[in-house]
């Protein structure tokens, strides 16, 4: 049997990979390494032995002959990118940035490389040669990633060029940037594969196995004692709306980042709708901020609309989803977790969007609104029991880890 290399960034991406690795360590005799990028390393090494978990700086000896240039280019952009509170050391950040920038210079020449970096920042990086060296050194026969750009995308391209098998486990839907590059694509359902085929990915093999991190979250949500949490938050007996926020970003047609729209774009409208709903229907309204957002950016709205509860400091995400009847969210993983846990999910567009970031949540079973006025109308109909909601069976397949492990065994 060959050797597997998992490659993943932090956040929700490493949660997917960690679930698969748990399954390997518990039940399977599969040789593997995990290249855990940026914040993923601390998260994974705290769960598993560093025998399995590697960071990019662990491979710096492979690049000894160019290390001075790598350190030089890394140092030029270190100040722009180093975050002491991230838990990532300055040395690791330097090597990560240096390898990426050095290869960009090798590929395009110094002037064009820095033009690209200044325009796209880290989105300009695609260190394919770097990943080829690492894959060859580890003697890898299968690469498994999620859907991130930069090193994850580069590892798939490198593996494909070396004739190594590739698997991508999609975190959400088929409208994403960059498009998948793996030979074998694991997704939640057939809607996603059809979307990717329409975008030209017709030669790939698709597997409807679900999504490990979302499956784990849904199982946890369904097991929570809701009464305890509701009593803790002192909720009344009426319905509960949870608003899961996210930064109001604007995206290009290929779903790459374009700009930040500003919090007033959404919050002036959303909190006004909350006031209307609260006064008319006396519902419970909870707000949970995305982990990469800051309470101070929302403070003026919480101060003005004091009937809205900020709950990040009172319960976790799973508890928040367990106690809500409906979720309001523009377009993110939380929408998928909620719909998979049989919640009614309202999504919306705010009309500064160049491209809606998650087109799949514009369709059933999500209740989509094209603007704030339509959102207000649909929420009113819902609380008057006049809005029909549609459920879809098998939106999220279960037993995802077991099925992914079988696929890995077949390919190595």
DRENDO-1510 file (C-alpha; in Angstrom, 1 decimal, always signed):
<recs>
REC; n; res; u; v; w
REC; 1; UNK; +0.0; +0.0; +0.0 .
REC; 2; UNK; +1.3; +3.5; -0.9 .
REC; 3; UNK; +1.5; +6.6; +1.2 .
REC; 4; UNK; -1.1; +9.4; +1.4 .
REC; 5; UNK; -0.4; +13.1; +1.9 .
REC; 6; UNK; -3.2; +15.4; +3.2 .
REC; 7; UNK; -2.7; +19.1; +2.6 .
REC; 8; UNK; -4.9; +21.6; +4.3 .
REC; 9; UNK; -5.2; +25.1; +5.6 .
REC; 10; UNK; -6.9; +26.0; +8.9 .
REC; 11; UNK; -10.5; +26.9; +9.7 .
REC; 12; UNK; -13.2; +24.6; +8.4 .
REC; 13; UNK; -10.8; +23.0; +6.0 .
REC; 14; UNK; -8.6; +21.3; +8.6 .
REC; 15; UNK; -11.8; +20.2; +10.5 .
REC; 16; UNK; -12.7; +18.1; +7.4 .
REC; 17; UNK; -9.2; +16.5; +7.2 .
REC; 18; UNK; -8.9; +15.9; +10.9 .
REC; 19; UNK; -12.1; +13.8; +10.9 .
REC; 20; UNK; -10.7; +11.6; +8.1 .
REC; 21; UNK; -7.3; +11.3; +10.0 .
REC; 22; UNK; -9.2; +10.2; +13.2 .
REC; 23; UNK; -10.8; +7.4; +11.1 .
REC; 24; UNK; -7.4; +6.3; +9.8 .
REC; 25; UNK; -5.7; +6.2; +13.2 .
REC; 26; UNK; -8.7; +4.4; +14.8 .
REC; 27; UNK; -9.5; +1.8; +12.1 .
REC; 28; UNK; -7.1; +1.7; +9.2 .
REC; 29; UNK; -3.5; +0.7; +8.4 .
REC; 30; UNK; -2.8; +3.6; +6.1 .
REC; 31; UNK; +0.6; +5.3; +5.9 .
REC; 32; UNK; +0.1; +9.1; +5.8 .
REC; 33; UNK; +1.5; +12.6; +6.4 .
REC; 34; UNK; -0.5; +15.8; +6.9 .
REC; 35; UNK; +1.0; +19.0; +5.6 .
REC; 36; UNK; -0.9; +21.4; +7.9 .
REC; 37; UNK; -0.7; +24.9; +6.7 .
REC; 38; UNK; -0.7; +28.1; +8.7 .
REC; 39; UNK; -3.2; +27.8; +11.6 .
REC; 40; UNK; -4.0; +24.2; +10.8 .
REC; 41; UNK; -0.8; +22.9; +12.4 .
REC; 42; UNK; -1.5; +23.7; +16.0 .
REC; 43; UNK; -5.0; +22.4; +15.6 .
REC; 44; UNK; -3.9; +19.1; +14.2 .
REC; 45; UNK; -0.7; +18.5; +16.3 .
REC; 46; UNK; -2.8; +19.0; +19.4 .
REC; 47; UNK; -4.9; +16.0; +18.3 .
REC; 48; UNK; -2.3; +13.7; +16.7 .
REC; 49; UNK; +1.4; +13.0; +16.9 .
REC; 50; UNK; +3.9; +15.2; +15.2 .
REC; 51; UNK; +5.1; +11.9; +13.6 .
REC; 52; UNK; +2.2; +12.5; +11.2 .
REC; 53; UNK; +1.7; +16.2; +11.2 .
REC; 54; UNK; +4.2; +18.5; +9.4 .
REC; 55; UNK; +4.4; +22.2; +8.7 .
REC; 56; UNK; +6.0; +23.7; +5.7 .
REC; 57; UNK; +9.2; +24.7; +7.6 .
REC; 58; UNK; +9.8; +21.0; +8.4 .
REC; 59; UNK; +10.8; +20.6; +4.7 .
REC; 60; UNK; +13.1; +23.7; +4.5 .
REC; 61; UNK; +16.2; +21.4; +4.1 .
REC; 62; UNK; +14.9; +20.3; +0.7 .
REC; 63; UNK; +15.5; +23.9; -0.4 .
REC; 64; UNK; +18.9; +24.5; +1.2 .
REC; 65; UNK; +20.6; +25.7; -2.0 .
REC; 66; UNK; +18.1; +28.5; -2.4 .
REC; 67; UNK; +17.4; +29.2; +1.3 .
REC; 68; UNK; +19.1; +32.7; +1.3 .
REC; 69; UNK; +16.8; +33.8; -1.5 .
REC; 70; UNK; +13.8; +32.2; +0.1 .
REC; 71; UNK; +14.5; +34.0; +3.4 .
REC; 72; UNK; +15.1; +37.3; +1.5 .
REC; 73; UNK; +11.8; +37.2; -0.4 .
REC; 74; UNK; +9.9; +36.1; +2.7 .
REC; 75; UNK; +11.4; +39.0; +4.7 .
REC; 76; UNK; +10.2; +41.5; +2.1 .
REC; 77; UNK; +6.5; +40.6; +2.6 .
REC; 78; UNK; +6.7; +39.4; +6.2 .
REC; 79; UNK; +5.5; +42.6; +7.8 .
REC; 80; UNK; +2.3; +42.6; +5.6 .
REC; 81; UNK; +1.4; +39.1; +6.6 .
REC; 82; UNK; +2.8; +38.2; +10.0 .
REC; 83; UNK; +0.2; +38.0; +12.8 .
REC; 84; UNK; +1.6; +37.4; +16.2 .
REC; 85; UNK; -1.8; +36.4; +17.6 .
REC; 86; UNK; -2.3; +33.6; +15.1 .
REC; 87; UNK; +0.0; +31.2; +17.0 .
REC; 88; UNK; +2.2; +30.8; +14.0 .
REC; 89; UNK; +5.9; +31.5; +14.6 .
REC; 90; UNK; +7.7; +34.2; +12.7 .
REC; 91; UNK; +10.1; +31.5; +11.3 .
REC; 92; UNK; +7.3; +29.4; +10.0 .
REC; 93; UNK; +5.6; +32.4; +8.4 .
REC; 94; UNK; +8.9; +33.5; +6.8 .
REC; 95; UNK; +9.5; +30.1; +5.2 .
REC; 96; UNK; +5.9; +29.8; +4.1 .
REC; 97; UNK; +6.0; +33.3; +2.5 .
REC; 98; UNK; +9.5; +32.9; +1.2 .
REC; 99; UNK; +8.9; +29.6; -0.7 .
REC; 100; UNK; +5.7; +31.1; -2.2 .
REC; 101; UNK; +7.3; +34.4; -3.3 .
REC; 102; UNK; +10.5; +32.8; -4.5 .
REC; 103; UNK; +8.6; +30.5; -6.8 .
REC; 104; UNK; +6.5; +33.3; -8.0 .
REC; 105; UNK; +9.7; +35.2; -8.9 .
REC; 106; UNK; +11.1; +32.1; -10.6 .
REC; 107; UNK; +8.0; +31.7; -12.7 .
REC; 108; UNK; +7.4; +35.3; -13.7 .
REC; 109; UNK; +10.5; +37.3; -13.0 .
REC; 110; UNK; +10.9; +39.7; -10.1 .
REC; 111; UNK; +9.1; +42.7; -11.4 .
REC; 112; UNK; +6.0; +40.8; -12.7 .
REC; 113; UNK; +6.0; +38.7; -9.5 .
REC; 114; UNK; +5.8; +41.7; -7.3 .
REC; 115; UNK; +3.2; +43.3; -9.6 .
REC; 116; UNK; +1.1; +40.2; -9.2 .
REC; 117; UNK; +1.6; +40.1; -5.4 .
REC; 118; UNK; +0.7; +43.7; -5.0 .
REC; 119; UNK; -2.5; +43.2; -7.0 .
REC; 120; UNK; -3.6; +39.8; -5.6 .
REC; 121; UNK; -1.6; +39.5; -2.3 .
REC; 122; UNK; -1.3; +35.8; -1.3 .
REC; 123; UNK; -3.9; +34.8; -3.9 .
REC; 124; UNK; -1.0; +35.2; -6.4 .
REC; 125; UNK; +0.9; +32.3; -4.9 .
REC; 126; UNK; +0.8; +28.8; -6.5 .
REC; 127; UNK; +4.0; +27.0; -5.4 .
REC; 128; UNK; +3.8; +23.9; -7.7 .
REC; 129; UNK; +7.5; +23.2; -7.9 .
REC; 130; UNK; +7.8; +23.5; -4.1 .
REC; 131; UNK; +5.0; +20.9; -3.7 .
REC; 132; UNK; +6.6; +18.6; -6.3 .
REC; 133; UNK; +9.8; +18.4; -4.2 .
REC; 134; UNK; +7.9; +17.6; -1.0 .
REC; 135; UNK; +5.7; +14.9; -2.7 .
REC; 136; UNK; +8.8; +13.3; -4.3 .
REC; 137; UNK; +10.7; +13.4; -1.0 .
REC; 138; UNK; +7.8; +11.7; +0.9 .
REC; 139; UNK; +7.3; +9.2; -2.0 .
REC; 140; UNK; +3.5; +10.0; -2.0 .
REC; 141; UNK; +1.1; +7.9; -4.1 .
REC; 142; UNK; -2.1; +9.9; -3.2 .
REC; 143; UNK; -2.8; +13.5; -2.3 .
REC; 144; UNK; -6.0; +14.6; -0.5 .
REC; 145; UNK; -7.0; +18.2; +0.0 .
REC; 146; UNK; -10.1; +20.4; +0.5 .
REC; 147; UNK; -10.8; +23.4; -1.7 .
REC; 148; UNK; -8.3; +26.2; -0.8 .
REC; 149; UNK; -6.0; +28.0; -3.2 .
REC; 150; UNK; -2.3; +28.4; -2.9 .
REC; 151; UNK; -0.6; +25.4; -1.4 .
REC; 152; UNK; -3.7; +23.1; -1.5 .
REC; 153; UNK; -4.3; +23.9; -5.2 .
REC; 154; UNK; -0.6; +23.7; -5.9 .
REC; 155; UNK; -0.3; +20.2; -4.3 .
REC; 156; UNK; -3.1; +18.9; -6.6 .
REC; 157; UNK; -1.4; +20.4; -9.7 .
REC; 158; UNK; +1.9; +19.0; -8.7 .
REC; 159; UNK; +0.5; +15.6; -8.0 .
REC; 160; UNK; -1.4; +15.5; -11.3 .
REC; 161; UNK; +1.8; +16.4; -13.2 .
REC; 162; UNK; +3.7; +13.7; -11.3 .
REC; 163; UNK; +1.1; +11.1; -12.1 .
REC; 164; UNK; +0.0; +10.8; -8.5 .
REC; 165; UNK; -3.7; +10.1; -7.7 .
REC; 166; UNK; -5.7; +13.1; -6.2 .
REC; 167; UNK; -8.8; +13.4; -4.1 .
REC; 168; UNK; -10.6; +16.7; -3.2 .
REC; 169; UNK; -13.2; +16.8; -0.4 .
REC; 170; UNK; -15.4; +19.8; -1.1 .
REC; 171; UNK; -16.4; +21.8; +1.9 .
REC; 172; UNK; -19.5; +23.2; +0.4 .
REC; 173; UNK; -20.9; +23.6; -3.2 .
REC; 174; UNK; -19.6; +23.6; -6.8 .
REC; 175; UNK; -19.5; +27.4; -7.3 .
REC; 176; UNK; -16.1; +28.1; -5.8 .
REC; 177; UNK; -12.6; +29.5; -6.5 .
REC; 178; UNK; -10.4; +27.9; -7.6 .
REC; 179; UNK; -12.3; +25.1; -9.3 .
REC; 180; UNK; -11.4; +21.6; -8.2 .
REC; 181; UNK; -8.4; +20.0; -9.8 .
REC; 182; UNK; -8.5; +16.5; -8.4 .
REC; 183; UNK; -9.3; +13.3; -10.4 .
REC; 184; UNK; -11.6; +12.2; -7.6 .
REC; 185; UNK; -14.1; +14.7; -6.1 .
REC; 186; UNK; -16.0; +14.0; -2.9 .
REC; 187; UNK; -19.1; +16.2; -2.5 .
REC; 188; UNK; -22.4; +16.4; -0.5 .
REC; 189; UNK; -24.9; +15.5; -3.3 .
REC; 190; UNK; -25.5; +15.3; -7.0 .
REC; 191; UNK; -26.5; +19.0; -7.2 .
REC; 192; UNK; -22.9; +19.9; -6.7 .
REC; 193; UNK; -21.5; +17.5; -9.3 .
REC; 194; UNK; -24.0; +18.8; -11.9 .
REC; 195; UNK; -22.8; +22.4; -11.1 .
REC; 196; UNK; -19.2; +21.4; -11.6 .
REC; 197; UNK; -20.0; +19.5; -14.9 .
REC; 198; UNK; -21.7; +22.7; -16.2 .
REC; 199; UNK; -18.4; +24.5; -15.5 .
REC; 200; UNK; -16.5; +22.0; -17.6 .
REC; 201; UNK; -15.3; +19.4; -15.1 .
REC; 202; UNK; -16.7; +16.4; -17.0 .
REC; 203; UNK; -13.7; +14.0; -16.8 .
REC; 204; UNK; -13.5; +13.9; -13.0 .
REC; 205; UNK; -15.1; +11.1; -10.9 .
REC; 206; UNK; -17.7; +12.2; -8.4 .
REC; 207; UNK; -18.6; +10.6; -5.0 .
REC; 208; UNK; -21.7; +11.6; -3.0 .
REC; 209; UNK; -20.2; +10.9; +0.4 .
REC; 210; UNK; -21.3; +14.0; +2.4 .
REC; 211; UNK; -18.9; +16.2; +4.3 .
REC; 212; UNK; -17.2; +14.9; +7.5 .
REC; 213; UNK; -17.0; +18.2; +9.5 .
REC; 214; UNK; -20.6; +19.2; +8.7 .
REC; 215; UNK; -21.8; +15.6; +9.5 .
REC; 216; UNK; -20.1; +15.8; +12.9 .
REC; 217; UNK; -21.6; +19.2; +13.6 .
REC; 218; UNK; -25.1; +18.0; +12.6 .
REC; 219; UNK; -24.9; +15.0; +14.9 .
REC; 220; UNK; -23.8; +17.2; +17.8 .
REC; 221; UNK; -26.6; +19.6; +17.1 .
REC; 222; UNK; -29.3; +16.9; +17.2 .
REC; 223; UNK; -27.9; +15.5; +20.5 .
REC; 224; UNK; -28.1; +18.8; +22.5 .
REC; 225; UNK; -30.7; +19.4; +25.2 .
REC; 226; UNK; -32.3; +22.6; +23.9 .
REC; 227; UNK; -34.3; +23.3; +27.1 .
REC; 228; UNK; -31.1; +23.9; +29.1 .
REC; 229; UNK; -29.7; +26.4; +26.6 .
REC; 230; UNK; -33.0; +28.2; +26.2 .
REC; 231; UNK; -33.4; +28.6; +29.9 .
REC; 232; UNK; -29.8; +29.9; +30.2 .
REC; 233; UNK; -30.6; +32.6; +27.6 .
REC; 234; UNK; -34.0; +33.3; +29.1 .
REC; 235; UNK; -35.8; +32.9; +25.9 .
REC; 236; UNK; -39.6; +33.2; +25.7 .
REC; 237; UNK; -41.8; +30.4; +24.3 .
REC; 238; UNK; -42.1; +32.0; +20.8 .
REC; 239; UNK; -39.9; +31.1; +17.8 .
REC; 240; UNK; -36.2; +31.9; +17.8 .
REC; 241; UNK; -34.3; +33.5; +14.9 .
REC; 242; UNK; -30.5; +33.1; +14.8 .
REC; 243; UNK; -28.6; +35.5; +12.6 .
REC; 244; UNK; -25.2; +34.1; +11.8 .
REC; 245; UNK; -23.1; +37.0; +10.4 .
REC; 246; UNK; -20.2; +37.1; +8.0 .
REC; 247; UNK; -18.1; +39.9; +6.5 .
REC; 248; UNK; -20.0; +41.6; +3.7 .
REC; 249; UNK; -17.4; +41.0; +1.0 .
REC; 250; UNK; -17.9; +41.5; -2.7 .
REC; 251; UNK; -16.7; +38.7; -5.1 .
REC; 252; UNK; -15.7; +38.6; -8.8 .
REC; 253; UNK; -17.5; +36.4; -11.3 .
REC; 254; UNK; -15.0; +33.5; -10.6 .
REC; 255; UNK; -15.8; +33.8; -6.9 .
REC; 256; UNK; -12.4; +35.3; -6.0 .
REC; 257; UNK; -12.4; +38.2; -3.5 .
REC; 258; UNK; -13.0; +41.7; -4.9 .
REC; 259; UNK; -13.7; +44.2; -2.1 .
REC; 260; UNK; -15.3; +44.8; +1.4 .
REC; 261; UNK; -18.7; +46.3; +1.2 .
REC; 262; UNK; -18.9; +47.8; +4.7 .
REC; 263; UNK; -21.0; +46.7; +7.6 .
REC; 264; UNK; -23.6; +49.5; +7.2 .
REC; 265; UNK; -24.5; +47.8; +3.9 .
REC; 266; UNK; -26.1; +45.0; +5.7 .
REC; 267; UNK; -26.6; +45.9; +9.4 .
REC; 268; UNK; -28.7; +49.1; +8.9 .
REC; 269; UNK; -31.2; +47.0; +7.0 .
REC; 270; UNK; -31.1; +43.7; +8.9 .
REC; 271; UNK; -31.4; +45.3; +12.4 .
REC; 272; UNK; -34.3; +47.4; +11.1 .
REC; 273; UNK; -36.0; +44.2; +10.0 .
REC; 274; UNK; -35.3; +42.7; +13.4 .
REC; 275; UNK; -37.0; +45.6; +15.1 .
REC; 276; UNK; -40.1; +45.1; +12.9 .
REC; 277; UNK; -40.2; +41.3; +13.7 .
REC; 278; UNK; -39.7; +41.8; +17.4 .
REC; 279; UNK; -42.4; +44.4; +17.8 .
REC; 280; UNK; -44.9; +42.5; +15.6 .
REC; 281; UNK; -44.3; +38.8; +16.6 .
REC; 282; UNK; -42.3; +39.0; +19.9 .
REC; 283; UNK; -39.8; +36.5; +18.7 .
REC; 284; UNK; -36.4; +35.8; +20.2 .
REC; 285; UNK; -33.6; +37.2; +18.1 .
REC; 286; UNK; -30.0; +36.0; +18.5 .
REC; 287; UNK; -26.9; +37.1; +16.7 .
REC; 288; UNK; -23.7; +35.0; +16.4 .
REC; 289; UNK; -20.7; +36.7; +14.8 .
REC; 290; UNK; -18.4; +34.8; +12.5 .
REC; 291; UNK; -15.1; +33.9; +14.2 .
REC; 292; UNK; -13.1; +36.3; +12.0 .
REC; 293; UNK; -15.3; +39.3; +12.9 .
REC; 294; UNK; -14.9; +41.7; +15.8 .
REC; 295; UNK; -17.7; +42.6; +18.2 .
REC; 296; UNK; -16.7; +46.3; +18.1 .
REC; 297; UNK; -17.7; +46.4; +14.4 .
REC; 298; UNK; -21.3; +45.5; +15.5 .
REC; 299; UNK; -21.4; +47.3; +18.8 .
REC; 300; UNK; -23.4; +50.4; +17.7 .
REC; 301; UNK; -26.2; +48.1; +16.5 .
REC; 302; UNK; -26.3; +46.0; +19.6 .
REC; 303; UNK; -26.4; +49.2; +21.7 .
REC; 304; UNK; -29.3; +50.6; +19.7 .
REC; 305; UNK; -31.4; +47.4; +19.4 .
REC; 306; UNK; -31.0; +46.0; +22.9 .
REC; 307; UNK; -33.6; +43.3; +22.4 .
REC; 308; UNK; -31.1; +41.5; +20.1 .
REC; 309; UNK; -28.9; +39.0; +22.0 .
REC; 310; UNK; -25.2; +38.7; +21.2 .
REC; 311; UNK; -24.5; +35.0; +22.0 .
REC; 312; UNK; -20.9; +34.2; +21.1 .
REC; 313; UNK; -20.0; +34.5; +24.8 .
REC; 314; UNK; -23.0; +32.5; +26.0 .
REC; 315; UNK; -23.1; +29.3; +23.9 .
REC; 316; UNK; -21.1; +27.6; +21.1 .
REC; 317; UNK; -22.2; +27.4; +17.5 .
REC; 318; UNK; -23.7; +23.9; +17.8 .
REC; 319; UNK; -25.8; +25.0; +20.8 .
REC; 320; UNK; -26.9; +28.2; +18.9 .
REC; 321; UNK; -28.1; +26.1; +16.0 .
REC; 322; UNK; -29.8; +23.6; +18.2 .
REC; 323; UNK; -32.1; +26.2; +19.9 .
REC; 324; UNK; -33.0; +28.2; +16.8 .
REC; 325; UNK; -36.1; +27.6; +14.7 .
REC; 326; UNK; -34.8; +29.5; +11.8 .
REC; 327; UNK; -31.4; +30.6; +10.7 .
REC; 328; UNK; -30.7; +33.8; +8.8 .
REC; 329; UNK; -27.4; +33.9; +6.9 .
REC; 330; UNK; -26.2; +35.5; +3.7 .
REC; 331; UNK; -24.3; +32.4; +2.4 .
REC; 332; UNK; -21.9; +30.3; +4.4 .
REC; 333; UNK; -21.2; +26.8; +5.9 .
REC; 334; UNK; -23.6; +27.6; +8.8 .
REC; 335; UNK; -26.4; +27.6; +6.3 .
REC; 336; UNK; -25.6; +24.1; +5.2 .
REC; 337; UNK; -25.1; +22.9; +8.8 .
REC; 338; UNK; -28.5; +24.3; +9.7 .
REC; 339; UNK; -30.4; +22.9; +6.7 .
REC; 340; UNK; -28.8; +19.5; +7.4 .
REC; 341; UNK; -30.1; +19.7; +11.0 .
REC; 342; UNK; -33.7; +20.3; +9.6 .
REC; 343; UNK; -33.8; +24.0; +10.4 .
REC; 344; UNK; -35.5; +26.5; +8.1 .
REC; 345; UNK; -32.8; +28.7; +6.5 .
REC; 346; UNK; -33.3; +32.2; +5.1 .
REC; 347; UNK; -30.6; +33.5; +2.8 .
REC; 348; UNK; -30.4; +36.9; +1.1 .
REC; 349; UNK; -28.6; +39.1; -1.4 .
REC; 350; UNK; -27.8; +42.7; -0.5 .
REC; 351; UNK; -27.3; +44.2; -4.0 .
REC; 352; UNK; -23.8; +45.5; -3.7 .
REC; 353; UNK; -22.8; +42.0; -4.7 .
REC; 354; UNK; -21.0; +41.7; -8.0 .
REC; 355; UNK; -21.4; +37.9; -7.7 .
REC; 356; UNK; -23.5; +36.1; -5.1 .
REC; 357; UNK; -20.8; +34.0; -3.2 .
REC; 358; UNK; -22.8; +30.8; -2.8 .
REC; 359; UNK; -25.4; +30.4; -5.6 .
REC; 360; UNK; -26.6; +27.1; -4.3 .
REC; 361; UNK; -28.3; +28.7; -1.3 .
REC; 362; UNK; -30.5; +30.7; -3.7 .
REC; 363; UNK; -32.5; +27.4; -4.4 .
REC; 364; UNK; -34.6; +25.0; -2.4 .
REC; 365; UNK; -34.5; +24.0; +0.4 .
REC; 366; UNK; -33.1; +27.4; +1.3 .
REC; 367; UNK; -35.5; +30.3; +1.4 .
REC; 368; UNK; -33.8; +33.0; -0.6 .
REC; 369; UNK; -34.6; +36.7; -0.8 .
REC; 370; UNK; -33.4; +39.0; -3.6 .
REC; 371; UNK; -32.9; +42.1; -1.4 .
REC; 372; UNK; -34.0; +43.3; +2.0 .
REC; 373; UNK; -37.6; +44.2; +1.2 .
REC; 374; UNK; -38.3; +40.7; +0.0 .
REC; 375; UNK; -36.5; +39.3; +3.0 .
REC; 376; UNK; -38.8; +41.3; +5.3 .
REC; 377; UNK; -41.9; +40.1; +3.5 .
REC; 378; UNK; -40.8; +36.4; +3.6 .
REC; 379; UNK; -39.9; +36.5; +7.2 .
REC; 380; UNK; -43.3; +38.1; +8.0 .
REC; 381; UNK; -45.1; +35.4; +6.1 .
REC; 382; UNK; -43.1; +32.7; +7.9 .
REC; 383; UNK; -44.0; +34.0; +11.3 .
REC; 384; UNK; -47.7; +34.2; +10.3 .
REC; 385; UNK; -47.4; +30.5; +9.1 .
REC; 386; UNK; -48.2; +31.6; +5.5 .
REC; 387; UNK; -44.9; +30.7; +3.9 .
REC; 388; UNK; -44.4; +27.2; +2.4 .
REC; 389; UNK; -41.0; +25.7; +3.1 .
REC; 390; UNK; -39.6; +22.8; +1.1 .
REC; 391; UNK; -37.4; +20.0; +2.5 .
REC; 392; UNK; -35.1; +17.9; +0.4 .
REC; 393; UNK; -34.1; +14.4; +1.3 .
REC; 394; UNK; -30.5; +13.3; +1.3 .
REC; 395; UNK; -29.2; +16.8; +1.2 .
REC; 396; UNK; -26.2; +15.6; +3.3 .
REC; 397; UNK; -25.1; +12.0; +3.1 .
REC; 398; UNK; -23.9; +10.4; +6.4 .
REC; 399; UNK; -21.1; +7.9; +7.0 .
REC; 400; UNK; -18.8; +10.2; +5.1 .
REC; 401; UNK; -15.5; +9.3; +6.8 .
REC; 402; UNK; -16.1; +5.5; +6.3 .
REC; 403; UNK; -16.8; +6.0; +2.6 .
REC; 404; UNK; -13.8; +8.4; +2.1 .
REC; 405; UNK; -11.5; +5.9; +3.8 .
REC; 406; UNK; -12.7; +3.1; +1.5 .
REC; 407; UNK; -11.9; +5.3; -1.5 .
REC; 408; UNK; -8.5; +6.1; -0.2 .
REC; 409; UNK; -7.8; +2.4; +0.3 .
REC; 410; UNK; -8.9; +1.7; -3.3 .
REC; 411; UNK; -6.5; +4.4; -4.7 .
REC; 412; UNK; -3.4; +3.6; -2.7 .
</recs>
